[in-house]
């Protein structure tokens, strides 16, 4: 079952994506240099020089087209697509989700891993039970992404919602077996801690539940 869905980034493209031809700088035909040529006329026993106009090399108004020339606007667009973007952090914690540092707003649980954000389709407490913890009904399958990702994070910070709740031992043991440390705190503090560690260059991941249980699939509140 797919429980992760990538959060789209905003892609900065150049103002014009349409091809246009390069133009090379050219010199005016009126731009001439003067050379002196020895002539037969003599004045005071010396030969008299006369100016001879010689044109400089000129360039065509429009450069020849070629299949190998990529217009500047198109090159900029492709370059932006493959440039390495800044790592995504958490800018705002809302009641039902998050606003990321690239101004993308999400609803529902979120995993931030290796600079990217993913919607996380997980259960947030057992429906119909008012005192159920946020991890009730979870098994290690919801954390499989940390098993297959490369490089693995050094630590995963769990944001447990509006209030603190301990991560169940079986989930902690699973991550420890992958060589990953675990920390947990309420979601606001978890988001702040994640941002600090990310700015320090640590390989850190965040697994965050919203303050109010919300489905990542529908964006609607879920009953508990």
Secondary structure, DSSP 8 states (H G I E B T S, - for coil): ---EEE--------S--S----------TT-EEEEEEEEEEEETTEEEEEEEEEE-----SS----TT---HHHHHHHHHHHS------EEEE-SSEEEETTS-EEES-EEEETTEEEEE----S-TT-TT--TTTT--GGGGTHHHH-SS--SEEEEEESSS-----HHHHHHHHHTT-EEEEE-HHHHHHHHHHHHHTT--EEEEEE-SS-B-TTT-SB---
